[in-house]
Amino acid sequence: MIPRQFQIFSAFRDDFRSYCDSLNQKYGPLLSPLQIAARLKDTPEYPIETPVVYNTALDEITQESEIRLIVIGDNPGKDEQRYSNRKYLVGQSGKIASGFFAKNAEFQTDFRKNAIILNKTPIHTAKTNHLKYLLKNGGEIIQKIISESQLYMAEKTARLHSDLCEAANQDGIAPELWLVGYAELKGKGLFLEYRDELKKSYGESQAWEKVFVFQHFSMNRFSIDLKDFMKNHADFGILAAAHELGEIHKNEIFK
């Protein structure tokens, strides 16, 4: 990153870290019992170690880092919340994502070195749909923090992306933003507030043109979707195909 970009990123990182620390201190004791109860029906037992997860991988990014992507998942899962990890997309989905970029040099991206990985909320649940349990059983306070966390992440992420692109000028890299996992961004999904606030926060920024929407990396859904698209578009290389597919899904979500 050029110096101005690193200043922008550092300010975002510091604010995000403080935000997650504050939520953990204030609401961790309320969240933990709900997170335990939410997983009882369909997830093996595991200790809740970090109710609200800051991505410590952000602390490894330096001014020398070449950031080409901002990748947005759903929320931190079982592996992500372990105190020894506290990093996003470190489970099976993250391994699939890392493998995809390693196999496709056209993207010029090392998933662990060239991407800022964020989520739509930093509040942990074993599975994304367990957030519904928290919303139903956590009362007004939990409903409020889940809502406010989405609005925070959407606004801060849009500003980060817009500012990094604007600061790039001729010397830096203007990163793309990939929203991966869009099932909860439509219908009566969990992340409609995130979706609407994200679009609103870009305003007239040209960085919106570098936003793409994809299926999630989990269960190879991203790769399967891209492969199916390329079967019907044989004239597209994988980079062009990804951009075209990401634009199609973007138009489906942000109507």
Disulfide bonds with the S-S distance in Angstrom:
none
